[in-house]
């Protein structure tokens, strides 16, 4: 994992399924290492909570609720 996140600072990373599990853990880990994270998932409440958590820790974050409808546009 160390090689995976080497040089991630300042990079923009899009993470789908970010509201829980591996996606959430990945978002937190990359934000802690200086990545700018873009979160996507179906659960808006959980996305907002995660985004606030990352922002409070000093991270840069954007989020978007993903649905099958949003994939059509």
Z-matrix of the N, CA and C atoms (Angstrom, degrees):
N
C 1 1.447
C 2 1.518 1 110.48
N 3 1.311 2 117.76 1 -30.78
C 4 1.459 3 120.98 2 -178.57
C 5 1.524 4 111.26 3 -57.84
N 6 1.318 5 118.24 4 -43.34
C 7 1.459 6 121.56 5 179.61
C 8 1.524 7 111.80 6 -67.12
N 9 1.328 8 116.86 7 -32.16
C 10 1.458 9 121.68 8 -178.59
C 11 1.521 10 111.78 9 -63.35
N 12 1.315 11 118.25 10 -39.90
C 13 1.460 12 120.97 11 -174.88
C 14 1.527 13 113.38 12 -98.14
N 15 1.310 14 118.17 13 0.34
C 16 1.460 15 121.41 14 177.04
C 17 1.526 16 109.22 15 -63.22
N 18 1.306 17 117.11 16 126.35
C 19 1.454 18 120.72 17 179.05
C 20 1.512 19 114.90 18 79.36
N 21 1.319 20 118.33 19 18.17
C 22 1.466 21 121.73 20 -176.80
C 23 1.524 22 112.04 21 -82.87
N 24 1.320 23 117.86 22 -18.33
C 25 1.461 24 121.52 23 -176.47
C 26 1.530 25 110.89 24 -55.89
N 27 1.342 26 115.31 25 127.83
C 28 1.451 27 121.53 26 178.68
C 29 1.521 28 115.07 27 84.49
N 30 1.312 29 118.07 28 -9.47
C 31 1.466 30 121.72 29 179.26
C 32 1.524 31 109.40 30 -78.68
N 33 1.320 32 116.81 31 151.23
C 34 1.466 33 122.41 32 174.94
C 35 1.524 34 107.74 33 -96.23
N 36 1.338 35 115.93 34 125.85
C 37 1.454 36 121.45 35 -178.35
C 38 1.526 37 108.72 36 -124.18
N 39 1.323 38 116.85 37 126.28
C 40 1.463 39 122.41 38 177.37
C 41 1.525 40 107.98 39 -97.13
N 42 1.336 41 115.56 40 127.92
C 43 1.457 42 120.74 41 -177.92
C 44 1.523 43 108.84 42 -125.02
N 45 1.330 44 116.58 43 116.87
C 46 1.460 45 120.80 44 174.58
C 47 1.517 46 108.29 45 -92.67
N 48 1.313 47 115.85 46 154.72
C 49 1.465 48 119.40 47 -176.23
C 50 1.512 49 111.45 48 69.08
N 51 1.324 50 116.20 49 31.19
C 52 1.462 51 121.32 50 -171.61
C 53 1.524 52 114.44 51 -81.13
N 54 1.324 53 118.76 52 -5.67
C 55 1.463 54 119.25 53 -174.14
C 56 1.526 55 113.51 54 -79.78
N 57 1.332 56 118.09 55 -10.67
C 58 1.464 57 119.24 56 179.47
C 59 1.525 58 110.77 57 -163.86
N 60 1.313 59 114.68 58 171.55
C 61 1.461 60 121.73 59 173.13
C 62 1.514 61 115.03 60 58.93
N 63 1.326 62 114.90 61 -137.47
C 64 1.463 63 121.43 62 -176.52
C 65 1.523 64 111.41 63 -62.72
N 66 1.328 65 117.65 64 -38.59
C 67 1.465 66 120.67 65 179.30
C 68 1.515 67 112.05 66 -62.16
N 69 1.316 68 116.42 67 -44.09
C 70 1.473 69 120.91 68 178.19
C 71 1.519 70 110.90 69 -64.12
N 72 1.318 71 116.76 70 -46.87
C 73 1.465 72 120.87 71 -179.51
C 74 1.521 73 111.06 72 -62.59
N 75 1.318 74 116.86 73 -39.23
C 76 1.458 75 121.16 74 178.66
C 77 1.525 76 110.95 75 -65.17
N 78 1.329 77 116.28 76 -43.44
C 79 1.465 78 120.79 77 179.08
C 80 1.525 79 111.10 78 -59.41
N 81 1.311 80 116.37 79 -45.96
C 82 1.468 81 121.08 80 -179.72
C 83 1.526 82 110.36 81 -63.65
N 84 1.324 83 116.68 82 -47.00
C 85 1.456 84 120.88 83 -177.67
C 86 1.534 85 111.20 84 -61.88
N 87 1.324 86 117.16 85 -45.70
C 88 1.459 87 119.84 86 -178.42
C 89 1.522 88 111.33 87 -68.83
N 90 1.320 89 117.67 88 -38.69
C 91 1.470 90 120.79 89 177.23
C 92 1.520 91 110.48 90 -63.50
N 93 1.326 92 117.30 91 -39.84
C 94 1.464 93 121.04 92 177.99
C 95 1.527 94 111.31 93 -61.68
N 96 1.326 95 116.17 94 -27.42
C 97 1.469 96 120.91 95 -178.33
C 98 1.533 97 111.98 96 -95.35
N 99 1.344 98 116.25 97 8.72
C 100 1.452 99 120.33 98 172.82
C 101 1.510 100 117.29 99 97.44
N 102 1.324 101 117.71 100 4.64
C 103 1.464 102 119.61 101 176.53
C 104 1.523 103 109.79 102 -73.64
N 105 1.315 104 116.00 103 150.67
C 106 1.461 105 122.35 104 171.19
C 107 1.517 106 105.33 105 -92.00
N 108 1.331 107 117.48 106 115.12
C 109 1.456 108 120.34 107 -172.83
C 110 1.522 109 111.95 108 -102.63
N 111 1.315 110 115.06 109 138.12
C 112 1.458 111 123.26 110 173.43
C 113 1.522 112 105.89 111 -112.44
N 114 1.330 113 115.75 112 115.52
C 115 1.455 114 121.69 113 -174.40
C 116 1.518 115 110.89 114 -97.63
N 117 1.308 116 116.40 115 137.91
C 118 1.456 117 121.63 116 175.54
C 119 1.508 118 110.42 117 -137.68
N 120 1.341 119 116.38 118 136.52
C 121 1.459 120 121.63 119 176.66
C 122 1.518 121 108.31 120 -171.98
N 123 1.331 122 115.55 121 172.12
C 124 1.461 123 120.15 122 178.61
C 125 1.514 124 112.32 123 -79.52
N 126 1.336 125 117.59 124 -31.47
C 127 1.464 126 121.71 125 -174.33
C 128 1.513 127 112.79 126 -85.77
N 129 1.332 128 117.74 127 95.95
C 130 1.455 129 121.88 128 -176.15
C 131 1.522 130 112.64 129 -62.29
N 132 1.325 131 118.11 130 -42.00
C 133 1.472 132 120.27 131 -179.50
C 134 1.522 133 111.49 132 -59.19
N 135 1.317 134 116.37 133 -45.22
C 136 1.469 135 119.93 134 -179.89
C 137 1.521 136 111.60 135 -69.18
N 138 1.339 137 116.84 136 -35.43
C 139 1.463 138 120.14 137 176.30
C 140 1.523 139 110.89 138 -62.31
N 141 1.324 140 116.05 139 -45.54
C 142 1.464 141 120.44 140 179.94
C 143 1.523 142 110.89 141 -61.76
N 144 1.319 143 116.15 142 -41.71
C 145 1.464 144 120.66 143 179.12
C 146 1.531 145 110.92 144 -62.82
N 147 1.320 146 116.75 145 -44.52
C 148 1.461 147 121.00 146 179.21
C 149 1.523 148 110.56 147 -65.67
N 150 1.325 149 117.20 148 -41.93
C 151 1.467 150 120.65 149 179.39
C 152 1.527 151 110.67 150 -60.92
N 153 1.325 152 117.39 151 -43.17
C 154 1.473 153 120.44 152 177.69
C 155 1.520 154 110.98 153 -62.43
N 156 1.317 155 116.07 154 -41.28
C 157 1.474 156 120.74 155 179.70
C 158 1.533 157 110.73 156 -61.33
N 159 1.317 158 116.47 157 -43.67
C 160 1.460 159 120.58 158 -179.89
C 161 1.528 160 110.26 159 -67.61
N 162 1.325 161 117.20 160 -42.24
C 163 1.472 162 120.65 161 178.59
C 164 1.516 163 111.83 162 -63.09
N 165 1.332 164 117.65 163 -42.50
C 166 1.475 165 120.89 164 179.07
C 167 1.518 166 111.46 165 -61.56
N 168 1.328 167 115.90 166 -30.05
C 169 1.465 168 120.36 167 178.90
C 170 1.527 169 111.73 168 -83.60
N 171 1.350 170 117.00 169 0.50
C 172 1.463 171 120.35 170 177.41
C 173 1.513 172 115.01 171 96.96
N 174 1.330 173 117.17 172 6.41
C 175 1.459 174 120.39 173 -178.58
C 176 1.515 175 113.45 174 -85.20
N 177 1.325 176 114.87 175 162.61
C 178 1.468 177 121.82 176 175.54
C 179 1.519 178 107.85 177 -102.03
N 180 1.338 179 115.96 178 129.33
C 181 1.457 180 119.57 179 -173.80
C 182 1.521 181 111.16 180 -147.29
N 183 1.320 182 115.21 181 145.32
C 184 1.458 183 123.74 182 169.51
C 185 1.519 184 105.87 183 -132.23
N 186 1.332 185 116.70 184 157.97
C 187 1.459 186 118.39 185 -179.21
C 188 1.512 187 110.72 186 -145.18
N 189 1.338 188 115.20 187 158.40
C 190 1.454 189 121.39 188 178.71
C 191 1.519 190 108.43 189 -151.01
N 192 1.324 191 115.38 190 130.51
C 193 1.466 192 119.38 191 175.68
C 194 1.525 193 108.22 192 -73.00
N 195 1.312 194 116.41 193 127.11
C 196 1.456 195 121.89 194 -179.09
C 197 1.520 196 110.57 195 -103.88
N 198 1.304 197 115.69 196 132.70
C 199 1.463 198 122.28 197 174.40
C 200 1.517 199 107.50 198 -138.97
N 201 1.304 200 116.59 199 169.93
C 202 1.457 201 119.04 200 174.91
C 203 1.522 202 110.49 201 -64.04
N 204 1.309 203 117.58 202 -31.21
C 205 1.461 204 121.56 203 176.89
C 206 1.519 205 111.20 204 -64.79
N 207 1.339 206 117.76 205 -39.92
C 208 1.464 207 119.67 206 -178.83
C 209 1.525 208 111.07 207 -67.94
N 210 1.316 209 118.24 208 -21.44
C 211 1.461 210 121.59 209 178.76
C 212 1.531 211 111.67 210 -73.71
N 213 1.335 212 116.92 211 -19.33
C 214 1.463 213 121.04 212 -178.72
C 215 1.515 214 112.78 213 -80.99
N 216 1.337 215 117.48 214 -14.89
C 217 1.465 216 119.50 215 -177.38
C 218 1.499 217 112.11 216 -102.39
